[in-house]
Amino acid sequence: MKILVSDPLSQKGLELLRQHARVDQQLDHSPGELQRIIGDYDALIVRSSTRVTREIIEAGRSLKVIGRAGVGVDNIDLPAATEKGIIVVNVPEANTVSAAELTLALLVSLARNIPGANYSVKQGAWAREHFLGIELNRKTLGIIGLGHVGSEVGRRARALGMHLLCSDPYISAEHAAKIGVEIVTLDYLLQHSDFISLHVPLMPATRYLIGAAELALMKPGAMLINCARGGIVDEAALHSALAEKRIAGAALDVFEDEPPQDSPLLELENVIATPHLGSLTREAQTNVALQVAEQVLKALSGEALASAVNLPALMPETAAALEPYLPLMRLLGDFYMQFYGGSIDQIEVVYSGEIAALPLAPLTASCLAGLLQGIVSNPVTPVNAFLMAQRRGIRVRESATAEIKSYSSLVQINVQEGKTVKSLAGTLLAHDDIRLTRIGDYRIEVVPARFMLITTHHDRPGVVGKVGTLLGVENVNIASMQLGRQTVGGEAMMVLQVDERITPGVMAKLEQHDVIASARFVELTGWGTPGDS
């Protein structure tokens, strides 16, 4: 695997990546240069400086994952990545404490005029009366966005004796109660807060969330803190409100354009400005680098992810529970398409037993990725599998039941082509012990392998020996074999795991053999031969 790191990353993160892949770190490149070289890489890791445009994504012919060493992903074209099946991961918790502590530092600096007092003393003055501050105790802090950072800010502010208000339509009352936050509307928060701190991502719904109308609702003595993202605040409106003393002050760690050259905000005495320091601590830099490296490596190896931006969000324990089932789901899709082929009108995925209690969408997405990969030209991954199915007119249905007669979990896919329905089922016996349990009408416990020959025949003595002899003459070695039949003396199926690819010539001889009704060869990437260590 080849990984490109296009922004600065802690050495510990680079060392972890280099244990598993070839890593090139190339900084200060132009968009054109990145577009020219990205085609050779499986993964790209960026911070906030590199803009990953649609053009760059389209040029990434081998690109499977983009890692953002930080929280915000507004510098990455998410729709373009999703369409191409590229996973985008970030590290939303790695710099949480650092960002929360900077918010508190700016909060205290605003309340006590620390930057101005520091500058004054260094200029030789001792004008204490110019720096009359206010206590934070019993003041109201309005937190807009109670995610990871907002929650940590709330916990620390509460310890300072502050009353906490929160505006966040997605937060549960239970979570807010644990932190000691009162959930209110945005307008109420703006009208009743002494300090307001922003902790929301930048997206169309939050761009200029704080504009002239919102600033007009704030108290004359209120102060605004933004350690989230530039563009959440209308900077022109904020400048007017501050210059006209309609609000008392602002502390800004982020700006819409960075660096904020010639910004009139920097000329105001009641503005504290810092150069995007939210995650700039030694601890956060190490955490960010290690966590993004871990997520990128997991994505490249097909493991379940807890922080994929364009996949359903999963708790770490849920991701761990799903992870063993993902290869089974991919196997069902891949095997079905190679064995049956044909067009697909609808696929129904039926989950039974313990697996039915897990989130089904990531599992179904993995099955669709295996099903569609061989019939579409673009890469298909769990990221874009539902989109690709929709574009091909394939209806997708899911059902789940806790009831099951055998095994602890079972997955069956029923694929409809016209009025015909074809089925395939599989299970997970242990963490990595996968079995196919049904192929069409045949109950048969199959150990998956890279190279498999599947034949049907009439159940009678001597068939196995004749097939084995034919393969022996053609120098094809059999690793293992499973048999299944509908009834004694009726139709039967034989699955042979072999050591190498069977040529079209040998397949033709098998199909023409008088004891064989049908023969199919299936090659599964990522699987070894049974018995391999």
N, C-alpha and C positions, 0 to 999 in steps of 0.2 A: 504494500500500500504506500501511496505517496501523499504527503500532507503539506500544504503550503500555509505558512503563517505570515500574514501580510502586515501585522501591527506588532508592537512590542509585547512580549509575553515573558512572564517570570521563568527563570532558568529551570525551576523544578518542574514546571509544566512541560517545557521542551524535553527535559530528560525522560519524563514518563512517556511522552509520545515516541521518542527515539528508541524506546525498548521494544516497540511493536511495529514501527513503520519508518520509512525514509522521510525525513523532515527537512524542508527548505524554508528558511526565514528570509524573506526579501521585503525590506521596508522602503518607504518613500518612492513607490512606483506610481506611474500615471495609470488612469483607467485603461488606456489603450494597451499599455504593457501588460497589465493584469489580464485583460481579455485575450492577449496573444498567448500567454503561457498557461492559462488555467486549464486548458484541455488535457494536460498531462497529469492532473492531480485528482485523487479520489476525495479529498476533503480540503476545505478552506477554513482557516480560523482568523477572525478579525476582531478588532475592538470597535471604537466609534469612528476612527479616522477613515477607514476604507469603506467606500460606498459600493455595495454589491448590486449592480444594476441588472436589468433584464438581459442586456447585451452580454455581460460577463457570464451570467447564468447559462444563457444559450450556448456560449462558447465552451462551457464546462462539460464536454462530452463524456467524461468519466466521473463527474462530480456526483457524490452520493450524500454528502452532508456538509452543511455550513455551520460552524460553531461561532457563536458570539460570546466573547470573553467579557461578559457584563450582562445587564438586564435588558435595556432597550434594543429593539431590532428594527428601528425605523430607518436604518441605513442599509437594510436588506430588502430587496423586492420579493416579499413573501408570496404574492400570487404567482410570480414567475417560477419561484422555487417549487411551489406546490404542484403546478402544472407539469413540471419535469420530474416530479417524484423525489425531489431532493429534501431531505430532512433538515430543518433548521432548529438548532438547539441553543439555548442560552443558559446562564447560571444565575437564576433569580435570587438565590440566597447567599451567594458567596461574599458579597460586599454589603450585606444588610446592616451589620453592626457599624461598619465604617460610615456608611451613608447616614445612619440614624445619629451617630455621634457628631457628625459634621452639622447636621440640622440643629442639634442642641447647642453646638458651639456658636452657630450664627444667631440662634434665638437669644442666647445670653449676650452676645456681642451687640445685638440691636438694643436689648433692654438696658444695657449698661454703657453704651457708647464707647466700647473698648477700642475699636480701630482709631477713632478720632482722638481719644485721650492718649493713646500710644504715640500717634504722630505729633501731638501737641508737646508732650514732654520731650520728645527727641529734638524738637525745634527750640528747646530752651524755655518753654512756658510752663507755668504752674497754675493754670486757670481752672481750678476745680469747679467753680460755680457754673462753667459752661457745659459740664458733663453730668448734670443731674439725671439719674437713671430711675427705673421703676423696678419693683420686685416682681418676680414671676409667681410667687405664692398668691393663691386665690385669683389669679388671672385666668382667662379662658383661652385655651388653645383650640382652634378649629383645624382638624386634620381632614384634608380632602384626599381620600384614597387610603383604605385601611388594609393594605397588603402587607408584605413582609416588612418593608421599611417603615411604613406608617404605623404598624403595630408596635414596632420597637421604639419609635419616637413616643408613642402614647404611653408605653410603660415607663419610660424615663421621665417624661413630663409629669406624669402622675406622682412620681416620687418627689418631684419638686413642689408638690402641693397645688398643681394646676387643675382646673376643671376642664374636662375634655369633651368636645363636640366632634362628630364625625359625619361626613357626607360620603356615602358609598352605596350605590344601589345593589351591589353584588355581595355585600357582607351579611353574615347571619347575625341575628340578635344575640345568639349564644356566644359567638366569638367576640362581639363588641362588649358583652357583659364581663367576659373574662379579663379584658383589658381595662375595664372601667370607663368605657366611652358611651356617650349618649348619641344615638343615631338621630339625625335631623335632616331637613332639606338643605340644599345648597344655599338658598336665599336666607334661611334662618341662621345658618352658620356664618355667613358673611356679615349679617346684621349684628350678631351678638358676640363675635370673637374679638379678643384683644390682639391675638397673633393668629395668623393663618399659614399653615404649612402644606405644600402640595406634594402628593406622592402617587401620581397616576402616570400611566404610560402615555406617550404621544401617539395619537391615532386620530382619524378624522373627527371622531366624536369629542375629543379633548383638545383639539387645536383651538387656541384662543378661548379656552374654557373661562379664563379670567380676562374679560375685556372691559370696556368703558362702563357698561351697565352693571357688571358685577362689582367693579371698584367703587361705583357710586353708592352701593349698598353698605360698604364698610364704614366702621366708626372713624371719626377724624383722627383719633390717636392710634388706630390699628396699624399693624406692621405685617408685611407679607414675606414669606420665605419660600424660595423655589430651589430645591436640590434634586428635582426630578428630571425634567427634560425641557430644553428650550422650545418655544413655540406653544407651550401651554398658556403662557401669559402674553397678551397683546402688549408688546414693549412700548409702542407709541402711546397707548392709553395709560400705561403705568407711568411713563415719564410725565404726562400731563397731570395725573393725580398727585404725584410726588412734588413736582415743581410748584403746583398750586396749593400744596400743603393740605389737600383733601384727605390724604392718609399720611401717617407719620414717617414711615420708612420701609425699606425693603432690603432683603439680603438675597443675592442671586449667585448661585454656583453654576448655573447653566444659562445659555443664551441661544436665541434662534440662529444666529450666525456666530460660529466660534472659530477664531477669537473675535470678540465683538468690537472690531475696529471702528472708530469714529462714532460709537454709540453715545447718544446724549445722556443716557443713564449714568455713564461713568463720570459725568461732570457734576453730578448732584452730591451734596454732602450727606444727604440722608439715605444713601445707597451704599451697601457693603457688597463688594464684588470679589469672587474668588474664581480661579481658572479650572472649573470642573474637577473639584477635588474629592467628590463623593466617595470614590472607591480607592483613592490614592493613599493607602496605608500599606505598610509592609505586609501585614497579615492579610489584608484583602487581596493584594496583588498575588500572593501565593495561593490563596484559596480559589480565586478566579481562575488562575492558570491550571491548577490541578483539577478543578471540577470540570472545566471545559474540555480538558484533555481526556478525562474519564468518559464524558458524554460522547465525544467524537469517536473514541475507540469503541464504545458500546454500539453506537449507530453503525459503524463500519462492520461490526461482527454480527449485526442483526439482533442484538439484545433489546429487551424492553427498556424504554426510556421514561424517566420521570419529568424531564423538562424540555420536551420537544414542543416548539412553538406551534407548528402546523400539524400536530397530532393531538388526539384527545389527551387532556391533562390527567396524569395518574399520580396517585400517592406512591411513595417508594415501595411500601409493602404490597400495593396492588400490582405495580410493575414487576416485582419479584415473583408474585403468584402467577402472572401471565406468562412470564418469560419461557418456562419449559414447554408451553403449549404452542408457541409461535412456529417452531419448526414443523410440528404436526400439521398446523393449518396450511402452511406453505406447501408441504408435501401433498396434501389432499388436492390442492388446486393444480399443482404441477403434474402429479401422476394422472389425474383425471384427463387433462388436456392431451397428454401424450398417449394415453391408452384409448380414450374414446374419440377425441377430436370433434370436429363438427361445429356447427353454429350453436349459440346459446340464446334462448329467449328469457329464461329465468333461472336463478339459482336460489335454492332454499337451504339454509344451514341450520341444522337441528342440533342443539346442545343438550346433553342429558347428564345427570349426576352432578358431581362437585363443580365441574366447569361451568355449569349453568348459572352459578352465583357470581361469576366474574363479569367485568364489563365485556360485552360481546363485540362492540365495534372494532377494537384493535385486532381481535381474533379473525373476524370476518374479512377485514381489510387485508390481513396476511394471506388468507385463502384466495381472495380475488387477485392479489399480486401474483401468486403462483399460477393461477388459472389463465391470466391475461398476458403474462410475460411473453409467451411464445407466439402470440397472435397479433401483437401491436408493435409498431416500430419504435416507439418511445419507451424509455425505461419505466417499468411499473413497480412501485413500492407501496407500502401501506399508506404513504402520504397521499398519493393520487389515485389509489385503486378504485375508490367509489366513483370518483370523477370519470375515470376511464370507462368503467362499467356503464355509467349513465350515458356517456357519449356514444357507446355502441348499442344503446337501447336494451341493455340487460337489466331486468328487474331483480332486485336483491331482497330476499326475505330472511328473517331470523326468527327462530322459536327456541324456547328453553323450558326444560322440565327437570325437576329434581328426581323424578322417578326413573329407575334404571334396573334392568334385570341382571345384567352382568357388567363387570368392570366397575371402577369407581367413577369414571368419566367416559363419555363416548360422544364423538362428533360424526354426523352423517350429512353429506351433501347430496341433494337431489337436484339434478340439472335437467331442465325441461328444454327440449328442442322440438318445436311443433307440438304434437300430441304425445311424443315419446319422452319418458322420464328415465334417466340413468343415475345410478347411485354409487356412492363410495363412502366407506366409513373407516374410522381409525380411533385409536386410543393411546393413552400414555400410561404404561405400566409402572414406570418409575420416573425419576427426574429427567432422564434422557433416553428411556427405553420406549421407543415408538413402535406401534404395530398398526398395519392395515388389518381390519377385521372383516370387511366385506368388500367384494368387488362385484358389482352388479347383483346377480342372484346367488352368488357363491359366498358362503361363510368360510373364510380362510384367514388364518393368522399369519401375516406376512412380515418378515423383518426387512425394512427398507435397505436398499443398497444402491450404489451408483449405477451398476449395470444390471438390469433385470429383464428376463425373458418370460412372457406370460403366454401360455398356450391353453386352448380348450380342446377337449377330446371326449370320446365316449368311454365311460368307465369300464375298462376290461383289462385283463392281464397282459403284460408285455409292453404297454405304451411307454412307460417310464424308461425301460431299457432301450427301446428303439430310439427315443429322443436323445438319450445319453450317448448311444453309439454314434449317432449322426454328429453330435457336437464334438465327440472325441476324435472322429475322423477329421473334422475341421479344426482341430487343435484349440477348441474352446473349453476351458476348465470350469467346472461347476463348483461354486463355493458352498452353496446350501440350497435346499429345496423345500417347498411347502405344497401340500395338496389339499384340495377342497372339492366337494361334490354335492350335487343337489339331492340325489337319491342313489342307493346302491344299484349299480349297473346303468345309471343315467348319465347325464352330462357332468363332466368334471373339469376342474381347472388345475393347472400346474404353474407354479411360480418358481423360476430358477434364478438364483443370484450367481452371476458369472464374473470372471476376473477382467474381462475386456469387452470392448464394443463388438457387437456381432455385425458382420458386414451385410450389405443388402443381398449379396449372393447366397449367403448361408440362410438368411431369412426366407428367401425365395424357395430354397430346398425344403425348409420346414413347412412352409405353407402348402407345398405341393405333396407332402408326405401323406400317405393314405390314412394314417392313424390320427392326423392333426386336423381339427376343424378350423382353428384360427390361431394366428401367432402374432404377437406384438412385442416390440422391443422398446424399453423405457430407459432413458438415461437421466439420472437425477444428480445435478451438480451439488457439491457440498456433502456428499455421502461417500463413505468408504465401503469396502467389502466386508461382510460379516466375518468375524474372526480376526480382523486387523487389530493390532494393538495401538 
